[in-house]
Amino acid sequence: MTEGPFPKILNRVQARVDAGNLIDTACPLLEELVDYATWVWRRCEMAGNTTYEDMPAFVIYPHSIEITDGVEVLIAQSCCEPTVPLIRSSFEAFISLQYLLDDDYKNRSLSWLYFDHLRASKKYRQLDPESS
């Protein structure tokens, strides 16, 4: 049984102390960003006049919120390296939303739904033991 990590390679407590100023600055900002985003999403959801083409935005936006919340949790524990793919994923969600909400919103959203359905159908056929 080990006694924890070798301190010269990984010192969790010291890492949090060394990053204290960054953690104290970044975490409250990220928490506020996530909190505000959840209220925005709830207000849009409660508007009640959503249509089928609004569905992609209602899928991508909460994904972005969850990813950003995960980044905050990792930064709070001074785990900066694992945040890189999460930040990229959050950025990709932002770009997707920006693309969807730009010109020709209805056609872009319906195209997103169509190709998401095709992707899911292909996956289900691969998992179906009755299919070739």
DOBA-729143 format. One record per residue: residue in one letter; residue number from 1; x, y, z of N, C-alpha, C, CB in turn. Coordinates in steps of 0.2 Angstrom, whole numbers, plus 5000, padded with zeros to 4 digits. Glycine has a CB too. Layout:
<sites>
+------+-----+-------+--------+------+--------+---------+------+-------+--------+------+--------+---------+------+
| code | pos | neast | nnorth |  nup | caeast | canorth | caup | ceast | cnorth |  cup | cbeast | cbnorth | cbup |
+------+-----+-------+--------+------+--------+---------+------+-------+--------+------+--------+---------+------+
|    a | NUM |     X |      Y |    Z |      X |       Y |    Z |     X |      Y |    Z |      X |       Y |    Z |
...
+------+-----+-------+--------+------+--------+---------+------+-------+--------+------+--------+---------+------+
</sites>
This chain:
<sites>
+------+-----+-------+--------+------+--------+---------+------+-------+--------+------+--------+---------+------+
| code | pos | neast | nnorth |  nup | caeast | canorth | caup | ceast | cnorth |  cup | cbeast | cbnorth | cbup |
+------+-----+-------+--------+------+--------+---------+------+-------+--------+------+--------+---------+------+
|    m |   1 |  5004 |   4994 | 5000 |   5000 |    5000 | 5000 |  5004 |   5006 | 5000 |   4995 |    5000 | 5006 |
|    t |   2 |  5003 |   5011 | 4995 |   5007 |    5017 | 4995 |  5005 |   5022 | 5000 |   5007 |    5020 | 4988 |
|    e |   3 |  5009 |   5027 | 5001 |   5007 |    5032 | 5006 |  5006 |   5039 | 5002 |   5013 |    5033 | 5011 |
|    g |   4 |  5003 |   5038 | 4997 |   5001 |    5044 | 4993 |  5006 |   5045 | 4987 |   5001 |    5050 | 4997 |
|    p |   5 |  5005 |   5051 | 4983 |   5010 |    5052 | 4978 |  5017 |   5054 | 4980 |   5007 |    5057 | 4973 |
|    f |   6 |  5022 |   5053 | 4976 |   5029 |    5055 | 4977 |  5028 |   5063 | 4977 |   5034 |    5052 | 4972 |
|    p |   7 |  5030 |   5066 | 4983 |   5029 |    5073 | 4983 |  5032 |   5078 | 4978 |   5031 |    5076 | 4990 |
|    k |   8 |  5038 |   5076 | 4976 |   5042 |    5080 | 4971 |  5038 |   5079 | 4964 |   5049 |    5077 | 4970 |
|    i |   9 |  5034 |   5074 | 4963 |   5031 |    5074 | 4957 |  5024 |   5077 | 4957 |   5030 |    5066 | 4954 |
|    l |  10 |  5020 |   5075 | 4963 |   5013 |    5078 | 4963 |  5012 |   5079 | 4971 |   5008 |    5072 | 4961 |
|    n |  11 |  5011 |   5086 | 4972 |   5010 |    5088 | 4979 |  5003 |   5092 | 4978 |   5016 |    5092 | 4982 |
|    r |  12 |  4998 |   5089 | 4979 |   4991 |    5092 | 4978 |  4990 |   5098 | 4983 |   4986 |    5087 | 4980 |
|    v |  13 |  4992 |   5098 | 4989 |   4991 |    5103 | 4993 |  4995 |   5109 | 4991 |   4993 |    5101 | 5001 |
|    q |  14 |  5001 |   5108 | 4989 |   5006 |    5114 | 4987 |  5003 |   5117 | 4981 |   5013 |    5111 | 4987 |
|    a |  15 |  5001 |   5113 | 4976 |   4998 |    5115 | 4970 |  4992 |   5120 | 4971 |   4996 |    5109 | 4966 |
|    r |  16 |  4988 |   5118 | 4976 |   4982 |    5123 | 4977 |  4985 |   5129 | 4981 |   4977 |    5119 | 4982 |
|    v |  17 |  4990 |   5129 | 4985 |   4993 |    5135 | 4988 |  4996 |   5139 | 4983 |   4998 |    5133 | 4994 |
|    d |  18 |  5000 |   5136 | 4978 |   5004 |    5140 | 4973 |  4999 |   5144 | 4968 |   5008 |    5135 | 4969 |
|    a |  19 |  4993 |   5140 | 4967 |   4988 |    5143 | 4962 |  4983 |   5147 | 4966 |   4985 |    5138 | 4958 |
|    g |  20 |  4984 |   5149 | 4972 |   4979 |    5152 | 4976 |  4976 |   5158 | 4973 |   4981 |    5153 | 4983 |
|    n |  21 |  4980 |   5163 | 4971 |   4978 |    5169 | 4968 |  4973 |   5168 | 4962 |   4983 |    5174 | 4967 |
|    l |  22 |  4976 |   5163 | 4958 |   4972 |    5162 | 4951 |  4965 |   5159 | 4953 |   4976 |    5157 | 4947 |
|    i |  23 |  4965 |   5154 | 4958 |   4959 |    5151 | 4960 |  4954 |   5156 | 4963 |   4961 |    5145 | 4965 |
|    d |  24 |  4957 |   5160 | 4967 |   4953 |    5165 | 4970 |  4950 |   5170 | 4965 |   4956 |    5169 | 4976 |
|    t |  25 |  4953 |   5171 | 4960 |   4950 |    5175 | 4955 |  4946 |   5172 | 4950 |   4956 |    5179 | 4951 |
|    a |  26 |  4948 |   5166 | 4947 |   4944 |    5163 | 4942 |  4938 |   5159 | 4944 |   4949 |    5158 | 4939 |
|    c |  27 |  4938 |   5156 | 4950 |   4933 |    5152 | 4952 |  4926 |   5156 | 4953 |   4934 |    5148 | 4958 |
|    p |  28 |  4926 |   5161 | 4957 |   4920 |    5165 | 4958 |  4918 |   5168 | 4951 |   4921 |    5171 | 4962 |
|    l |  29 |  4922 |   5170 | 4946 |   4920 |    5172 | 4940 |  4916 |   5167 | 4936 |   4926 |    5175 | 4936 |
|    l |  30 |  4919 |   5161 | 4936 |   4916 |    5155 | 4932 |  4910 |   5153 | 4936 |   4921 |    5149 | 4932 |
|    e |  31 |  4910 |   5153 | 4942 |   4903 |    5151 | 4946 |  4898 |   5156 | 4944 |   4904 |    5151 | 4953 |
|    e |  32 |  4899 |   5163 | 4944 |   4894 |    5168 | 4942 |  4892 |   5167 | 4935 |   4897 |    5175 | 4943 |
|    l |  33 |  4897 |   5165 | 4930 |   4895 |    5164 | 4923 |  4890 |   5158 | 4922 |   4902 |    5163 | 4919 |
|    v |  34 |  4892 |   5153 | 4926 |   4888 |    5147 | 4926 |  4881 |   5148 | 4929 |   4891 |    5141 | 4929 |
|    d |  35 |  4881 |   5152 | 4934 |   4874 |    5153 | 4938 |  4870 |   5158 | 4933 |   4875 |    5157 | 4944 |
|    y |  36 |  4873 |   5163 | 4930 |   4869 |    5167 | 4926 |  4867 |   5163 | 4919 |   4874 |    5173 | 4923 |
|    a |  37 |  4871 |   5159 | 4917 |   4869 |    5155 | 4911 |  4863 |   5150 | 4912 |   4875 |    5151 | 4908 |
|    t |  38 |  4863 |   5147 | 4919 |   4857 |    5143 | 4920 |  4851 |   5147 | 4921 |   4859 |    5140 | 4927 |
|    w |  39 |  4851 |   5153 | 4923 |   4845 |    5157 | 4923 |  4843 |   5160 | 4916 |   4846 |    5164 | 4928 |
|    v |  40 |  4848 |   5161 | 4912 |   4846 |    5163 | 4905 |  4842 |   5157 | 4902 |   4852 |    5165 | 4901 |
|    w |  41 |  4845 |   5151 | 4903 |   4842 |    5145 | 4900 |  4835 |   5144 | 4902 |   4847 |    5139 | 4901 |
|    r |  42 |  4834 |   5145 | 4909 |   4828 |    5144 | 4912 |  4823 |   5149 | 4909 |   4828 |    5144 | 4920 |
|    r |  43 |  4825 |   5155 | 4909 |   4820 |    5160 | 4906 |  4818 |   5158 | 4899 |   4823 |    5167 | 4906 |
|    c |  44 |  4823 |   5156 | 4895 |   4821 |    5154 | 4888 |  4816 |   5148 | 4888 |   4828 |    5152 | 4884 |
|    e |  45 |  4818 |   5143 | 4892 |   4813 |    5137 | 4893 |  4806 |   5139 | 4895 |   4816 |    5132 | 4898 |
|    m |  46 |  4806 |   5144 | 4900 |   4799 |    5146 | 4902 |  4795 |   5150 | 4897 |   4800 |    5149 | 4909 |
|    a |  47 |  4799 |   5153 | 4892 |   4795 |    5157 | 4888 |  4789 |   5154 | 4884 |   4800 |    5160 | 4882 |
|    g |  48 |  4790 |   5147 | 4883 |   4785 |    5143 | 4881 |  4783 |   5143 | 4874 |   4779 |    5145 | 4885 |
|    n |  49 |  4786 |   5147 | 4870 |   4785 |    5148 | 4863 |  4790 |   5144 | 4859 |   4784 |    5155 | 4861 |
|    t |  50 |  4793 |   5139 | 4861 |   4798 |    5136 | 4858 |  4795 |   5131 | 4852 |   4803 |    5131 | 4863 |
|    t |  51 |  4799 |   5130 | 4847 |   4797 |    5126 | 4841 |  4802 |   5121 | 4840 |   4797 |    5131 | 4835 |
|    y |  52 |  4801 |   5116 | 4836 |   4805 |    5111 | 4835 |  4812 |   5113 | 4833 |   4802 |    5106 | 4829 |
|    e |  53 |  4813 |   5118 | 4829 |   4819 |    5120 | 4827 |  4823 |   5124 | 4832 |   4819 |    5125 | 4821 |
|    d |  54 |  4820 |   5125 | 4838 |   4824 |    5128 | 4844 |  4827 |   5122 | 4848 |   4819 |    5131 | 4849 |
|    m |  55 |  4826 |   5116 | 4846 |   4829 |    5110 | 4850 |  4836 |   5110 | 4850 |   4826 |    5104 | 4847 |
|    p |  56 |  4840 |   5111 | 4844 |   4847 |    5111 | 4845 |  4850 |   5116 | 4849 |   4850 |    5112 | 4838 |
|    a |  57 |  4848 |   5122 | 4850 |   4850 |    5127 | 4855 |  4849 |   5124 | 4862 |   4847 |    5134 | 4853 |
|    f |  58 |  4843 |   5121 | 4863 |   4842 |    5119 | 4870 |  4846 |   5112 | 4871 |   4834 |    5117 | 4870 |
|    v |  59 |  4849 |   5109 | 4867 |   4854 |    5104 | 4868 |  4861 |   5106 | 4869 |   4853 |    5099 | 4862 |
|    i |  60 |  4863 |   5111 | 4865 |   4870 |    5113 | 4865 |  4871 |   5118 | 4871 |   4871 |    5117 | 4858 |
|    y |  61 |  4866 |   5122 | 4872 |   4868 |    5127 | 4878 |  4869 |   5124 | 4884 |   4862 |    5132 | 4878 |
|    p |  62 |  4864 |   5119 | 4887 |   4866 |    5116 | 4893 |  4872 |   5112 | 4893 |   4860 |    5112 | 4895 |
|    h |  63 |  4874 |   5110 | 4888 |   4881 |    5106 | 4887 |  4886 |   5111 | 4888 |   4881 |    5103 | 4880 |
|    s |  64 |  4886 |   5117 | 4886 |   4891 |    5122 | 4887 |  4891 |   5124 | 4894 |   4890 |    5128 | 4883 |
|    i |  65 |  4885 |   5124 | 4897 |   4885 |    5126 | 4904 |  4888 |   5121 | 4909 |   4878 |    5127 | 4907 |
|    e |  66 |  4887 |   5115 | 4907 |   4890 |    5109 | 4911 |  4897 |   5109 | 4910 |   4887 |    5102 | 4909 |
|    i |  67 |  4900 |   5110 | 4904 |   4907 |    5110 | 4903 |  4910 |   5115 | 4907 |   4908 |    5110 | 4895 |
|    t |  68 |  4908 |   5121 | 4907 |   4911 |    5127 | 4910 |  4911 |   5126 | 4918 |   4907 |    5133 | 4908 |
|    d |  69 |  4905 |   5123 | 4920 |   4905 |    5121 | 4927 |  4911 |   5116 | 4929 |   4898 |    5118 | 4929 |
|    g |  70 |  4912 |   5111 | 4925 |   4917 |    5106 | 4926 |  4924 |   5110 | 4926 |   4917 |    5101 | 4920 |
|    v |  71 |  4925 |   5115 | 4922 |   4931 |    5118 | 4922 |  4932 |   5122 | 4928 |   4931 |    5123 | 4916 |
|    e |  72 |  4927 |   5125 | 4931 |   4928 |    5128 | 4937 |  4930 |   5123 | 4943 |   4921 |    5131 | 4939 |
|    v |  73 |  4927 |   5117 | 4943 |   4928 |    5112 | 4948 |  4936 |   5110 | 4948 |   4924 |    5106 | 4947 |
|    l |  74 |  4938 |   5109 | 4942 |   4945 |    5107 | 4941 |  4950 |   5113 | 4943 |   4946 |    5105 | 4933 |
|    i |  75 |  4948 |   5119 | 4941 |   4953 |    5124 | 4943 |  4953 |   5125 | 4950 |   4950 |    5131 | 4939 |
|    a |  76 |  4947 |   5124 | 4953 |   4947 |    5125 | 4961 |  4951 |   5120 | 4964 |   4940 |    5124 | 4963 |
|    q |  77 |  4953 |   5114 | 4961 |   4957 |    5109 | 4964 |  4964 |   5110 | 4961 |   4954 |    5102 | 4963 |
|    s |  78 |  4966 |   5115 | 4957 |   4972 |    5116 | 4954 |  4974 |   5110 | 4949 |   4977 |    5117 | 4959 |
|    c |  79 |  4969 |   5108 | 4945 |   4970 |    5103 | 4940 |  4969 |   5106 | 4933 |   4965 |    5097 | 4941 |
|    c |  80 |  4974 |   5110 | 4931 |   4974 |    5114 | 4925 |  4974 |   5110 | 4919 |   4979 |    5119 | 4925 |
|    e |  81 |  4978 |   5105 | 4918 |   4979 |    5102 | 4912 |  4973 |   5098 | 4910 |   4984 |    5096 | 4913 |
|    p |  82 |  4969 |   5095 | 4914 |   4963 |    5092 | 4911 |  4957 |   5097 | 4909 |   4960 |    5088 | 4917 |
|    t |  83 |  4958 |   5104 | 4910 |   4953 |    5109 | 4908 |  4954 |   5110 | 4901 |   4954 |    5115 | 4912 |
|    v |  84 |  4960 |   5109 | 4898 |   4961 |    5110 | 4891 |  4956 |   5107 | 4886 |   4968 |    5108 | 4889 |
|    p |  85 |  4955 |   5101 | 4886 |   4949 |    5098 | 4882 |  4942 |   5101 | 4883 |   4949 |    5091 | 4882 |
|    l |  86 |  4941 |   5102 | 4890 |   4935 |    5105 | 4892 |  4934 |   5112 | 4889 |   4934 |    5105 | 4899 |
|    i |  87 |  4939 |   5116 | 4889 |   4938 |    5123 | 4887 |  4937 |   5123 | 4879 |   4945 |    5127 | 4889 |
|    r |  88 |  4941 |   5118 | 4876 |   4940 |    5117 | 4869 |  4933 |   5115 | 4867 |   4945 |    5112 | 4866 |
|    s |  89 |  4930 |   5110 | 4871 |   4923 |    5108 | 4870 |  4918 |   5114 | 4871 |   4922 |    5102 | 4875 |
|    s |  90 |  4919 |   5118 | 4876 |   4915 |    5123 | 4878 |  4915 |   5129 | 4872 |   4917 |    5127 | 4884 |
|    f |  91 |  4921 |   5130 | 4869 |   4922 |    5134 | 4864 |  4918 |   5132 | 4858 |   4930 |    5135 | 4862 |
|    e |  92 |  4919 |   5125 | 4856 |   4915 |    5122 | 4851 |  4908 |   5123 | 4851 |   4917 |    5115 | 4850 |
|    a |  93 |  4905 |   5122 | 4857 |   4898 |    5123 | 4859 |  4896 |   5130 | 4857 |   4896 |    5121 | 4866 |
|    f |  94 |  4901 |   5135 | 4859 |   4899 |    5142 | 4858 |  4899 |   5143 | 4850 |   4905 |    5146 | 4861 |
|    i |  95 |  4904 |   5140 | 4847 |   4904 |    5141 | 4839 |  4898 |   5138 | 4836 |   4910 |    5138 | 4836 |
|    s |  96 |  4896 |   5132 | 4839 |   4890 |    5129 | 4836 |  4884 |   5133 | 4837 |   4889 |    5122 | 4839 |
|    l |  97 |  4883 |   5136 | 4843 |   4877 |    5140 | 4844 |  4877 |   5147 | 4840 |   4877 |    5142 | 4852 |
|    q |  98 |  4883 |   5150 | 4839 |   4884 |    5156 | 4835 |  4882 |   5154 | 4828 |   4891 |    5158 | 4836 |
|    y |  99 |  4884 |   5148 | 4826 |   4882 |    5146 | 4819 |  4875 |   5145 | 4818 |   4886 |    5140 | 4817 |
|    l | 100 |  4872 |   5142 | 4823 |   4865 |    5140 | 4823 |  4860 |   5146 | 4823 |   4863 |    5136 | 4828 |
|    l | 101 |  4862 |   5151 | 4827 |   4858 |    5157 | 4828 |  4859 |   5163 | 4823 |   4859 |    5160 | 4835 |
|    d | 102 |  4864 |   5161 | 4819 |   4865 |    5167 | 4814 |  4860 |   5166 | 4808 |   4872 |    5165 | 4811 |
|    d | 103 |  4861 |   5169 | 4802 |   4857 |    5169 | 4797 |  4854 |   5162 | 4796 |   4860 |    5171 | 4791 |
|    d | 104 |  4847 |   5162 | 4793 |   4844 |    5156 | 4791 |  4844 |   5151 | 4797 |   4847 |    5153 | 4785 |
|    y | 105 |  4842 |   5153 | 4803 |   4841 |    5149 | 4809 |  4837 |   5143 | 4808 |   4838 |    5153 | 4815 |
|    k | 106 |  4831 |   5143 | 4805 |   4827 |    5138 | 4805 |  4830 |   5132 | 4801 |   4820 |    5140 | 4802 |
|    n | 107 |  4833 |   5133 | 4795 |   4836 |    5128 | 4791 |  4842 |   5125 | 4794 |   4838 |    5131 | 4784 |
|    r | 108 |  4846 |   5129 | 4797 |   4852 |    5127 | 4801 |  4850 |   5122 | 4806 |   4856 |    5133 | 4803 |
|    s | 109 |  4845 |   5124 | 4810 |   4843 |    5120 | 4816 |  4840 |   5113 | 4813 |   4838 |    5124 | 4820 |
|    l | 110 |  4836 |   5114 | 4808 |   4833 |    5108 | 4806 |  4838 |   5103 | 4803 |   4827 |    5109 | 4801 |
|    s | 111 |  4843 |   5106 | 4799 |   4849 |    5102 | 4797 |  4852 |   5098 | 4802 |   4853 |    5106 | 4793 |
|    w | 112 |  4854 |   5102 | 4808 |   4857 |    5099 | 4814 |  4853 |   5093 | 4816 |   4858 |    5105 | 4819 |
|    l | 113 |  4846 |   5094 | 4817 |   4842 |    5089 | 4820 |  4842 |   5083 | 4815 |   4835 |    5091 | 4820 |
|    y | 114 |  4842 |   5084 | 4808 |   4842 |    5079 | 4803 |  4849 |   5075 | 4804 |   4841 |    5081 | 4796 |
|    f | 115 |  4854 |   5078 | 4804 |   4861 |    5074 | 4804 |  4862 |   5071 | 4811 |   4866 |    5079 | 4802 |
|    d | 116 |  4859 |   5074 | 4816 |   4860 |    5071 | 4823 |  4856 |   5064 | 4823 |   4857 |    5075 | 4828 |
|    h | 117 |  4850 |   5065 | 4820 |   4846 |    5059 | 4819 |  4849 |   5053 | 4815 |   4839 |    5060 | 4816 |
|    l | 118 |  4852 |   5055 | 4809 |   4856 |    5050 | 4805 |  4862 |   5047 | 4809 |   4859 |    5054 | 4799 |
|    r | 119 |  4865 |   5051 | 4813 |   4871 |    5048 | 4817 |  4868 |   5043 | 4822 |   4875 |    5054 | 4820 |
|    a | 120 |  4863 |   5045 | 4825 |   4860 |    5041 | 4830 |  4857 |   5034 | 4827 |   4855 |    5044 | 4834 |
|    s | 121 |  4854 |   5035 | 4822 |   4852 |    5029 | 4818 |  4857 |   5024 | 4816 |   4847 |    5031 | 4812 |
|    k | 122 |  4863 |   5027 | 4814 |   4868 |    5023 | 4812 |  4871 |   5019 | 4818 |   4874 |    5027 | 4808 |
|    k | 123 |  4872 |   5023 | 4823 |   4874 |    5020 | 4830 |  4870 |   5014 | 4832 |   4875 |    5025 | 4835 |
|    y | 124 |  4863 |   5015 | 4832 |   4858 |    5010 | 4834 |  4858 |   5004 | 4829 |   4851 |    5013 | 4834 |
|    r | 125 |  4859 |   5005 | 4823 |   4860 |    4999 | 4818 |  4866 |   4995 | 4820 |   4860 |    5002 | 4811 |
|    q | 126 |  4871 |   4999 | 4821 |   4878 |    4995 | 4823 |  4877 |   4991 | 4829 |   4883 |    5000 | 4824 |
|    l | 127 |  4873 |   4993 | 4834 |   4872 |    4990 | 4840 |  4866 |   4984 | 4840 |   4870 |    4994 | 4846 |
|    d | 128 |  4862 |   4984 | 4835 |   4857 |    4980 | 4834 |  4859 |   4973 | 4831 |   4851 |    4982 | 4829 |
|    p | 129 |  4859 |   4968 | 4835 |   4861 |    4961 | 4833 |  4858 |   4958 | 4827 |   4861 |    4956 | 4839 |
|    e | 130 |  4852 |   4961 | 4826 |   4848 |    4958 | 4820 |  4850 |   4962 | 4813 |   4840 |    4960 | 4821 |
|    s | 131 |  4853 |   4967 | 4813 |   4855 |    4970 | 4807 |  4862 |   4968 | 4805 |   4856 |    4978 | 4809 |
|    s | 132 |  4863 |   4969 | 4798 |   4869 |    4966 | 4795 |  4875 |   4971 | 4796 |   4868 |    4965 | 4787 |
+------+-----+-------+--------+------+--------+---------+------+-------+--------+------+--------+---------+------+
</sites>
